Every structure is written in C-alpha cells, then in structure tokens.
Amino acid sequence: MGFVEELVALLDKQGEDLAALRDSYGATALFNAARAGNIKAAKLLVNKMPDLPNICQNNYLAPLHTAVRYGHKELTLYLLNITRNDVDPSPFSNLPGFELLRRALTVGFHDVALRLVKSYPHLATCKFNYAHYDDVADDSDEALTPLTVLAKRPWAFRSGSCFNLWQRMIYHCVPVKLNHFLSQPNRGGMQNQVGSHELSTQMCCWTRLFKACRKVNAIFKKLVGCLVSPIKHIQETKTMHSLTLQLLNHLCTEVLKDPRAEEIFRESFITGAKYGIPEILEEIIKSYPFALEYLDENVLKLAVSYRYEKIFNLICATGMHRELIIRTRDDSNVGNILHLAGELAPPHRLNLVCGAALQMQRELHWFKEIEKYAPRTFSESENKKKEKPKMAFINAHKELIKEGEKWMKGTAKCYTLAAALIATVVFAAAITIPGGNHDDTGIPNFSKEKAFKVFAASDALSLFLSIASVLICLSILTARYAEDDFLVALPRRLIFGLVTLFLSVTFMMIAYSCAIYLLFGEKKAWILISLGALACLPVTLYGIWQFPLLVELIFSTCCPGIFGKHSNRPIR
C-alpha cells in the first residue's frame, strides 16, 4: 500500500495522467487493483482520478467487470456504486452489461445480479453469441440469455444443494439475511485493544497471565468457530438460494415484456430440465402458463435418465405423467422408458445416497415408479440387446448389487460385534449384582432401593435388545441378496438391528449409572445428575453418527420416499 501511495505521489510530481497509463490491452492501474482485490489501492486511485472506474479496456469492459470476474465482493460493491452509466460506452449496456451480469451469476454474486437487473431491465433479455468475443469464456458457442445462464447453475438453487440430516435441520432453522453479503466484519478493533493492553502491561507476572489468557481465548475462538462456521456457511447458502429465487422471478417478469418471450422461455425451460432445476421450470410455468407445452417426452426422458426426481414429481403434479410415458416411443438403442429406467444412474446422481445398498434401493424405487405408470406391454418389449426391462435392469446393476451386498454384510458384522459385546457385559452385570447378596437370604442388599430396580430393569432390557440385535444382524448375513431384497427386506432388517442396538446401548448406560450410584452415590443427588450427564455422552455420540443413517433408512423404506412430493408452488 505504501508503494501505491509513493507511485501516485511520484506521478503527480511528474504530471502524469493516470488515465493515459495503460497496458497493451488498454487497462489502467485500477484494473490491476481490481484483479488483485486491493480495495485500499482502488480507493486511493479513484480519489486521485474519479473518472478512472469509467475508463474501459479495448474490449469495452470496465474495472468493475474485472473485480466480479475474480470474485472480489467488497471491491465489486464499491466499484458498482461509483461506476456511472452516463458515459459512452456504458459498462451496463449491451454486451458489457450482459457480460457483467453473466460474471456475477458465474461467481455467485446473486445480490449483485439482482441489483443489475432491477437497475437495468434491458439486461434481462440480452442475448449474445460468446464465440464472437475472445475474452469471454463459456462452455459452448450458443447464444445465451441471463435466464438460460441461470438455468445452468444448479448449485444456486435449493434443489441442487446436497445436505446431510443435521445440515437440513440447520437450513430450515436459520433465518435468511438478505443484507448479509453487504456487511463486512471489522476485525481491527480487537487487535488494537490487545496491542494497547500489552503496551500498558508492565509487571512480568501480569504479562504472563495476559498471554495465557490470550491463548485460552484463541482456543475458545477456534472451538466456537468450529461450531459457528458451518452454521454461518449454511445461512449464507440459504440466503443465496433466496436471492436466486428473487432474481429468477424478476428475470421472468422482464422476459414476459419481450416479444421473444416464447423463445427465451422455451430455451431456459429445456436447459433447466437438462440440469435438473425444478425451480426454473416452476417459475416459468407460473409466469408463462403456455410453458406446460414444453413438458414433453424429452423432458420426461431427461428426468428418468438423470434421476431428477423433483422434475419427475413436477411432471406428476401437472397430471401429464401417464400420457407422456405412453407417448414415449421405443429408441433403437435404449428401448422404451422402462429400459431407460433400468439403466444405471450417472455417478454424480448415484452418489447422492451413502452406501451401495441404499443406492440400489433408490434405483429400484425409480424402476418400480416408472413401471407403475407404464402400460403392461412396455414390460414385455425388448431392446436392441433382446432384453426385457427387468433383465436390462439386472444386467446394468450387477456390480452395484455386489457392492450393496458387501456394504450390507460389512455393516451387519460391525453391529453384530457391538451387540455381542454389550450382551456379554450386561449378562456379567446381571450375575455380579452391585452390592452383593444377603448371606442368609440371598436377596440383593440393595433390593429395596429404587436405583436397584432401575438397574435390574435396564440391565434386562439391554440384554434382550442386544441379543435381538445380534439375531437380526445374523439374518442379514445369511440373506439371499436378490435384487428385490434391497427394496424393503434388507433395509428393514438393518433398521431393526440399528434401533435395537441403540436402545441396548442406552439401557446399558442407565444400568451402569445406577450401579455406580448404588455403590458410591451415598444418596446424593449431584452424583446421580453427574452420572446421568456422563452416561448421555456415548449415547449422544452414537446417535450423532448413526442417527442420520437410521433416518435415511426409515425415510427410504417406510415412507413415500423421493416420489409423490409435489411442490406447494402453483403449477396450474
């Protein structure tokens, strides 16, 4: 920063004009600051020459475009506020404006994109062929509109985000902060306070104490950061999804005013279906009801081939699914729609589910769902390989069935070992009763204590449940592992094995806590409370690590699952 100040001062002395100092591409010094994200240097340059943000390169792109391209949010907002529109050429008109909007969408600056569309509505319908511009990088040579560009960004929508159970719970709980990206935390205050405190510290002992406190404070901040950072990230993601929906709504509103609305909506609709973004399809249908005509057999094939269950549910919500399935013609290579459902899902869609057994279950769900609506003649027709849909499904999933069997047996073996260990421990505890027995009567010495009754009941329940878990897991190990067993039979056994194992661990910890309390508690409440809190630790850890798998098993086996979840947003 000192170098920039000295350089600007030197140029002032020599009478050099900052606008005249350009490289071979026509870029000024502000472009370099924008590329590096150096907002202090940018402000210094702008203070020396206020017109610098409006001076474009040879390709008519301003420093604002460079800041957006390299993802510097704070500098982007600063330049956006000071870049004028009343210059020629304007950074917000035609290609420069659309390129700015495209770059904002690419790097995820959806609040900036929304602001651009609201301030310059003409950007919503601009369409340019990127092949004509060397500095614009895109994955194709086709001409795109902002709505189509947005339809290629599945990660910007809720449907394109993959969260685990705990992340989904946090996602639904955290509030949306629409001004979150506009605020920047000030981290200088605390450091200044620490420095001034160290300067005012004179005694050696106080200095050591203060350094120790700083270390403890740093450790505490790291611990809090480990908890707060994931929540903050999820909140930012939810905010981005909210901004994206607002941007989508505004784009559709502006496109409706354009004479090319039908063309733009059709292109964006097909692109949204290709990338599996139901929000795009829903908003277009809501804004332009004639878009229901775009829901043809090609969209259905995309949904089935790429396993876009939300797109399929959207088709079902319109009531057109049976008609489209019947209208699908046999392909010379693949066969009918059932053959398409029998193919193995793409890896990026298959890996959305953890475990090969659950992946196989989801594949079966897809095949059964399409089979439910398809005419019976579809099940008997053959593809190019002379395979009926069921046989094509089995052949395509041979490796996945083997992997599912391996995963299921490995999981069952782990649960069997844990359950057998618990059964051994609680059986030994039942024989060696805490406190011993009365010498004359043989009755346990603590038989009249409430804690002993809780111990006896918990120990017995833990023993019975752990043995049940062992037997259930053994039934998994000896199963036949046919393809249809992955749909209900095997997952249901794993659910019961998991539940019984979890309950046996819980009751074992209760029994252990009661035994310790009887021997050493001396009828003091604080000891009982402490033991209860400590007993919750292993149970909680088990729940945190295994509960998501249990919920996913229950959801996919005992609930409607991924199908039948029609959107609450109006379709017709």
C-alpha positions in Angstrom: 0.0 0.0 0.0 2.9 2.4 0.7 4.3 1.6 -2.7 1.0 2.6 -4.4 0.9 5.9 -2.4 4.5 6.6 -3.4 3.8 5.8 -7.0 0.8 8.0 -7.2 2.7 10.9 -5.5 5.6 10.4 -8.0 3.2 10.5 -10.9 1.6 13.7 -9.5 5.1 15.4 -9.4 5.8 14.3 -12.9 2.4 15.5 -14.1 1.5 12.1 -15.5 -2.2 11.3 -16.2 -3.4 8.0 -14.6 -5.9 7.6 -17.5 -3.1 7.7 -20.0 -1.0 5.0 -18.3 -2.4 1.8 -20.0 -1.0 -1.6 -21.0 -1.4 -3.3 -24.4 -5.0 -4.2 -23.6 -6.0 -0.7 -22.7 -6.2 -1.5 -19.0 -5.4 1.2 -16.4 -3.9 0.8 -13.0 -7.4 0.3 -11.5 -7.7 -2.9 -13.4 -4.7 -4.3 -11.6 -6.1 -3.3 -8.3 -9.4 -4.9 -9.3 -7.7 -8.1 -10.3 -5.8 -8.3 -7.0 -8.9 -7.3 -4.9 -6.9 -4.5 -3.3 -9.7 -2.1 -2.3 -7.4 0.3 -0.5 -5.3 0.8 -3.6 -8.5 1.1 -5.7 -9.9 3.9 -3.4 -6.5 5.7 -3.5 -6.5 5.6 -7.3 -10.2 6.7 -7.5 -9.5 9.6 -5.1 -6.8 10.8 -7.4 -8.9 10.4 -10.5 -12.7 9.9 -10.0 -13.3 9.1 -13.7 -11.0 6.0 -13.5 -13.8 3.5 -12.9 -15.5 4.5 -16.1 -12.4 4.1 -18.4 -12.7 0.7 -20.2 -10.3 -1.6 -21.8 -10.1 -2.2 -25.6 -12.9 -4.7 -25.2 -15.3 -2.1 -23.6 -15.1 -3.9 -20.1 -14.6 -1.7 -17.0 -12.7 -2.4 -13.8 -16.0 -3.5 -12.3 -16.0 -6.5 -14.7 -12.5 -7.5 -13.6 -13.5 -7.3 -9.9 -16.5 -9.5 -10.5 -14.6 -12.0 -12.6 -12.0 -12.6 -9.8 -14.7 -12.8 -7.1 -13.8 -9.8 -5.0 -17.1 -9.0 -3.4 -16.2 -5.9 -1.3 -14.4 -4.3 -4.3 -17.3 -5.2 -6.6 -19.8 -3.4 -4.4 -17.5 -0.4 -4.1 -17.0 -0.1 -7.9 -20.7 -0.8 -8.6 -21.6 2.3 -6.5 -19.2 4.7 -8.2 -19.3 3.4 -11.8 -21.5 5.7 -13.9 -24.0 4.7 -16.6 -24.0 8.1 -18.4 -20.7 7.5 -20.2 -20.0 6.2 -23.7 -19.6 3.3 -23.9 -21.7 2.4 -20.8 -20.4 -0.5 -18.8 -24.1 -1.5 -18.2 -25.4 -1.5 -21.8 -25.5 -4.3 -24.4 -22.6 -6.8 -24.3 -20.6 -5.2 -21.4 -23.8 -5.1 -19.2 -24.7 -8.7 -20.0 -21.1 -9.9 -19.5 -21.2 -8.2 -16.1 -24.5 -10.0 -15.3 -23.1 -13.3 -16.5 -19.9 -13.0 -14.5 -22.0 -12.1 -11.4 -24.0 -15.3 -11.9 -20.9 -17.4 -12.5 -19.2 -16.4 -9.3 -22.4 -16.5 -7.2 -22.9 -12.8 -6.7 -26.7 -13.1 -6.9 -27.4 -9.9 -4.9 -25.2 -8.0 -7.4 -27.0 -9.7 -10.3 -30.4 -8.9 -8.8 -29.4 -5.2 -8.4 -28.2 -5.1 -12.0 -31.4 -6.5 -13.4 -33.5 -4.1 -11.3 -31.5 -1.1 -12.3 -31.1 -2.0 -15.9 -34.1 -4.1 -17.0 -32.8 -4.4 -20.6 -30.1 -6.8 -19.3 -32.8 -9.5 -18.6 -33.4 -10.1 -22.3 -30.0 -9.5 -23.8 -28.7 -12.4 -26.0 -25.2 -12.6 -27.3 -23.1 -15.2 -29.0 -19.9 -15.7 -27.0 -18.0 -17.1 -29.9 -17.6 -13.5 -31.2 -15.7 -12.3 -28.1 -12.2 -13.7 -27.2 -12.2 -12.6 -23.6 -15.5 -14.3 -22.8 -15.1 -18.0 -21.7 -18.1 -20.3 -21.9 -18.7 -24.0 -22.4 -20.4 -23.5 -25.7 -20.8 -21.3 -28.8 -24.5 -20.9 -28.4 -26.2 -17.5 -27.7 -27.5 -17.3 -24.2 -29.9 -15.1 -22.2 -29.5 -14.4 -18.5 -32.4 -16.8 -17.7 -30.6 -19.6 -19.6 -27.3 -18.8 -17.9 -29.2 -19.1 -14.5 -30.7 -22.4 -15.7 -27.1 -23.8 -16.0 -26.4 -23.1 -12.3 -28.0 -26.0 -10.3 -25.8 -25.2 -7.3 -27.5 -21.8 -6.9 -30.8 -23.4 -6.0 -32.0 -25.4 -3.1 -32.7 -28.4 -5.3 -29.0 -28.5 -6.3 -27.6 -28.5 -2.8 -26.9 -31.8 -1.1 -27.2 -31.6 2.7 -27.0 -34.3 5.3 -29.6 -34.7 8.1 -28.1 -32.2 10.5 -27.4 -29.6 7.8 -31.0 -29.9 6.6 -32.2 -29.2 10.1 -30.0 -26.2 10.4 -31.0 -25.0 7.0 -34.7 -24.9 7.9 -34.0 -23.2 11.2 -31.5 -20.4 10.3 -33.1 -17.1 9.2 -32.4 -15.5 5.8 -30.3 -12.3 5.9 -30.7 -10.6 2.6 -28.2 -7.9 3.6 -25.7 -10.4 4.8 -23.3 -10.2 1.8 -23.3 -6.4 2.0 -21.9 -6.3 5.5 -18.2 -6.8 6.2 -17.0 -7.6 9.7 -14.4 -5.2 11.3 -11.6 -7.2 12.8 -9.3 -4.4 13.6 -10.8 -3.3 17.0 -9.9 -6.4 19.0 -6.3 -6.4 17.7 -5.9 -2.8 18.6 -7.2 -3.4 22.1 -4.9 -6.3 22.6 -1.9 -4.3 21.5 -2.7 -1.4 23.8 -3.2 -3.7 26.7 0.2 -5.3 26.1 1.8 -1.9 25.9 0.2 -0.9 29.2 1.3 -4.1 31.0 4.5 -3.5 33.0 4.8 -6.3 35.5 6.2 -9.6 34.3 3.6 -11.8 36.1 0.7 -9.8 34.6 2.3 -10.2 31.2 2.5 -13.9 31.5 -1.1 -14.1 32.8 -2.3 -12.0 30.0 -0.5 -14.2 27.4 -2.1 -17.3 29.0 -5.5 -15.6 28.8 -4.9 -14.8 25.1 -4.0 -18.5 24.4 -7.2 -19.6 26.2 -9.2 -17.0 24.3 -7.7 -18.2 21.0 -8.5 -21.8 21.8 -12.1 -20.8 22.7 -12.5 -18.9 19.5 -11.3 -21.9 17.5 -13.8 -24.1 19.3 -16.6 -21.6 18.7 -15.5 -21.2 15.1 -15.8 -24.9 14.5 -19.4 -24.7 15.6 -20.4 -21.3 14.2 -18.6 -21.5 10.8 -20.7 -24.4 9.4 -23.9 -22.7 10.6 -22.8 -19.5 9.0 -22.0 -21.2 5.8 -25.4 -22.9 5.7 -27.0 -19.5 6.4 -25.1 -17.9 3.5 -26.2 -20.8 1.2 -29.8 -20.3 2.2 -29.5 -16.5 1.6 -28.0 -17.2 -1.8 -31.0 -19.5 -2.6 -33.4 -16.8 -1.6 -31.7 -14.2 -3.7 -31.6 -16.6 -6.7 -35.4 -17.1 -6.5 -35.9 -13.4 -6.4 -33.6 -13.0 -9.4 -35.4 -15.7 -11.2 -38.8 -14.1 -10.6 -37.5 -10.7 -11.7 -36.0 -12.2 -14.9 -39.2 -14.0 -15.8 -41.2 -10.7 -15.2 -38.9 -8.8 -17.6 -38.9 -11.6 -20.2 -42.7 -11.5 -20.4 -42.4 -7.9 -21.7 -40.2 -9.0 -24.6 -41.5 -10.0 -28.0 -39.1 -13.1 -27.9 -40.6 -14.3 -24.6 -41.8 -17.7 -26.0 -38.3 -18.4 -27.5 -36.5 -17.4 -24.3 -38.8 -19.3 -22.0 -38.5 -22.5 -24.2 -34.7 -22.4 -24.2 -34.5 -21.8 -20.5 -37.1 -24.4 -19.7 -35.3 -27.1 -21.6 -32.0 -26.1 -20.1 -33.4 -26.1 -16.6 -34.8 -29.6 -17.2 -31.4 -30.8 -18.5 -29.7 -29.5 -15.4 -32.4 -30.8 -13.1 -33.6 -27.4 -11.6 -37.3 -27.7 -10.8 -37.4 -24.1 -9.6 -36.7 -22.9 -13.1 -39.5 -24.9 -14.5 -42.0 -23.9 -11.8 -41.3 -20.2 -12.1 -41.5 -20.3 -15.9 -44.8 -22.2 -15.8 -46.1 -19.8 -13.2 -45.1 -16.7 -15.2 -46.0 -18.2 -18.6 -48.6 -21.0 -18.4 -48.2 -21.9 -22.0 -44.9 -23.4 -21.0 -46.8 -26.5 -20.0 -46.5 -27.5 -23.6 -42.7 -27.8 -23.1 -43.3 -30.7 -20.8 -42.9 -33.4 -23.5 -41.5 -36.9 -23.6 -38.0 -35.5 -24.0 -38.2 -33.7 -20.6 -39.5 -37.0 -19.1 -36.6 -38.9 -20.6 -34.2 -36.4 -19.1 -35.8 -36.8 -15.7 -35.6 -40.6 -15.8 -32.2 -40.9 -17.3 -30.5 -38.4 -14.9 -32.7 -39.4 -11.9 -34.1 -36.0 -11.4 -36.9 -37.0 -9.0 -38.0 -33.4 -8.4 -38.5 -32.8 -12.2 -40.5 -36.1 -12.3 -42.6 -35.0 -9.4 -43.3 -31.7 -11.1 -44.5 -33.6 -14.2 -46.7 -35.7 -11.9 -48.1 -32.6 -10.3 -49.3 -31.4 -13.7 -51.1 -34.8 -14.3 -49.3 -35.4 -17.6 -47.0 -38.2 -16.5 -49.2 -41.1 -17.7 -49.7 -39.5 -21.1 -46.0 -38.7 -21.5 -45.0 -42.3 -20.5 -47.4 -43.7 -23.1 -46.2 -41.3 -25.8 -42.6 -42.2 -25.4 -41.5 -44.3 -28.3 -39.0 -47.1 -28.4 -35.5 -45.9 -29.1 -33.5 -48.1 -31.4 -30.6 -48.4 -28.9 -32.1 -47.9 -25.5 -35.7 -49.3 -25.8 -38.7 -47.8 -24.1 -38.9 -45.6 -21.0 -38.7 -48.7 -18.7 -35.4 -49.7 -20.3 -34.2 -46.2 -19.7 -35.2 -46.5 -16.0 -33.4 -49.8 -15.9 -30.0 -48.2 -16.8 -27.5 -47.4 -14.1 -27.8 -43.8 -12.9 -25.0 -41.4 -13.6 -22.3 -41.5 -10.8 -23.0 -37.9 -9.7 -26.6 -38.8 -9.1 -25.9 -42.2 -7.6 -23.5 -40.8 -5.0 -26.2 -38.6 -3.5 -27.1 -41.6 -1.3 -24.5 -43.1 1.0 -23.9 -46.8 0.8 -24.2 -49.1 -2.1 -27.3 -50.8 -0.6 -29.2 -47.6 -0.4 -28.1 -46.7 -3.9 -29.5 -50.0 -5.1 -32.7 -49.3 -3.2 -33.1 -45.9 -4.9 -32.6 -47.5 -8.3 -35.3 -50.0 -7.5 -37.6 -47.1 -6.4 -37.1 -45.5 -9.8 -37.8 -48.6 -11.8 -40.9 -49.5 -9.8 -42.2 -45.9 -10.0 -42.0 -45.9 -13.8 -43.3 -49.4 -14.0 -46.3 -48.4 -12.0 -47.4 -45.9 -14.7 -46.2 -47.7 -17.8 -48.5 -49.9 -19.9 -48.0 -53.7 -19.4 -46.8 -54.1 -22.9 -43.8 -52.0 -22.0 -42.6 -54.7 -19.6 -42.6 -57.3 -22.4 -40.9 -55.3 -25.1 -37.2 -55.9 -25.9 -34.4 -53.5 -26.6 -31.5 -53.8 -29.1 -29.9 -56.5 -26.9 -33.1 -58.5 -26.9 -33.5 -57.7 -23.2 -36.8 -57.0 -21.4 -36.8 -54.1 -19.0 -36.4 -56.3 -15.9 -33.5 -58.2 -17.4 -31.9 -55.0 -18.6 -32.1 -53.6 -15.0 -30.5 -56.7 -13.5 -27.6 -56.7 -16.0 -27.0 -53.0 -15.6 -26.9 -53.2 -11.8 -24.8 -56.4 -11.3 -21.8 -54.6 -9.9 -24.0 -52.4 -7.7 -25.7 -55.5 -6.3 -22.4 -57.0 -5.4 -21.2 -53.7 -3.8 -24.6 -53.5 -1.9 -24.2 -57.0 -0.6 -20.6 -56.2 0.6 -21.7 -52.9 2.3 -24.7 -54.6 4.0 -22.7 -57.5 5.3 -19.9 -55.3 6.5 -22.4 -53.1 8.3 -24.2 -56.1 9.8 -20.9 -57.6 11.0 -19.9 -54.4 12.9 -23.3 -54.2 14.5 -23.2 -57.9 15.5 -19.8 -57.5 17.1 -21.0 -54.4 19.1 -24.3 -56.1 20.1 -22.5 -59.3 21.2 -20.1 -57.3 23.4 -23.0 -55.4 25.0 -24.8 -58.7 25.7 -21.7 -60.1 27.4 -21.2 -57.0 29.6 -24.8 -56.8 30.7 -25.1 -60.5 31.3 -22.0 -60.4 33.6 -23.5 -57.4 35.4 -26.7 -59.4 36.0 -24.7 -62.2 37.6 -22.5 -60.0 39.7 -25.2 -57.8 41.3 -23.9 -54.5 42.7 -23.7 -54.6 46.5 -23.8 -58.4 46.6 -26.5 -60.6 48.2 -27.5 -61.1 51.8 -25.6 -64.0 53.4 -28.7 -65.7 54.9 -31.5 -65.0 52.4 -29.5 -64.5 49.2 -31.6 -61.4 48.4 -29.6 -58.5 47.0 -28.6 -56.0 49.6 -30.0 -53.0 47.6 -33.2 -54.8 46.6 -35.4 -52.1 48.3 -33.6 -49.2 46.6 -35.3 -47.5 43.6 -32.0 -47.3 41.8 -31.6 -51.1 42.1 -35.0 -51.7 40.5 -34.0 -49.3 37.6 -30.7 -51.1 37.3 -32.4 -54.6 37.1 -34.9 -53.4 34.5 -32.3 -51.6 32.4 -29.9 -54.5 32.5 -32.5 -57.0 31.5 -33.8 -54.7 28.6 -30.2 -54.1 27.4 -29.6 -57.9 27.4 -32.7 -58.8 25.5 -32.3 -56.0 22.9 -28.6 -56.7 22.3 -29.4 -60.4 21.7 -32.2 -59.4 19.4 -29.8 -57.1 17.5 -27.4 -60.0 17.1 -30.0 -62.3 15.7 -31.3 -59.6 13.3 -27.8 -58.9 12.0 -27.2 -62.6 11.6 -30.3 -62.8 9.4 -28.8 -60.0 7.2 -25.6 -62.0 6.9 -27.5 -65.1 5.7 -29.9 -63.4 3.3 -30.0 -64.4 -0.3 -29.3 -60.9 -1.7 -31.6 -60.9 -4.7 -32.1 -57.5 -6.4 -35.6 -57.1 -5.0 -34.4 -57.7 -1.4 -32.7 -54.3 -1.4 -36.1 -52.6 -1.8 -37.6 -53.4 1.6 -36.5 -56.7 3.2 -32.8 -55.9 3.8 -33.2 -52.2 4.7 -36.0 -53.1 7.2 -33.8 -55.7 8.9 -31.0 -53.1 9.2 -33.4 -50.6 10.7 -34.5 -53.1 13.4 -30.9 -54.0 14.0 -29.9 -50.4 14.4 -32.8 -49.5 16.7 -32.3 -52.5 19.0 -28.6 -51.8 19.2 -29.1 -48.1 20.0 -31.7 -49.0 22.7 -29.4 -51.7 24.2 -26.6 -49.1 24.4 -28.9 -46.6 26.1 -30.2 -49.1 28.7 -26.7 -50.4 29.3 -25.5 -46.9 30.3 -28.6 -46.5 32.5 -27.8 -49.7 34.3 -24.1 -48.8 34.7 -25.0 -45.4 36.1 -27.4 -47.0 38.6 -24.8 -49.5 39.7 -22.2 -46.7 40.3 -24.8 -44.6 42.2 -25.7 -47.6 44.4 -22.1 -48.3 45.3 -20.6 -44.8 45.6 -23.5 -42.3 45.4 -24.4 -42.2 49.1 -27.8 -41.0 48.1 -26.5 -37.6 46.9 -28.5 -36.0 44.0 -25.5 -34.3 42.4 -23.7 -37.6 41.9 -26.8 -39.1 40.2 -27.0 -36.0 38.0 -23.3 -36.2 37.1 -23.6 -39.9 36.3 -26.6 -39.2 34.1 -24.8 -36.5 32.2 -21.8 -38.7 31.6 -23.9 -41.6 30.5 -25.5 -39.4 27.9 -22.2 -38.8 26.2 -21.7 -42.2 24.5 -25.4 -42.4 23.7 -25.3 -38.9 22.1 -22.2 -39.8 20.1 -23.8 -42.9 18.8 -26.9 -41.0 17.9 -24.9 -38.3 16.1 -23.0 -40.7 14.0 -25.7 -43.4 13.3 -28.9 -41.4 13.5 -28.6 -39.9 10.0 -28.2 -43.4 8.5 -31.2 -44.6 10.5 -33.4 -41.7 9.4 -32.4 -42.2 5.8 -33.2 -45.9 6.0 -36.6 -45.2 7.6 -37.3 -42.4 5.1 -36.5 -44.6 2.0 -38.1 -47.8 3.3 -41.1 -46.9 5.4 -42.1 -43.5 3.9 -43.3 -42.5 0.5 -39.6 -41.6 -0.3 -38.4 -39.4 -3.1 -41.6 -39.7 -5.2 -45.0 -38.1 -4.6 -43.5 -34.9 -3.1 -45.3 -32.4 -5.2 -44.4 -28.8 -4.9 -46.6 -26.4 -3.0 -45.9 -23.7 -5.5 -48.8 -23.2 -8.0 -48.3 -25.1 -11.3 -51.7 -24.5 -13.0 
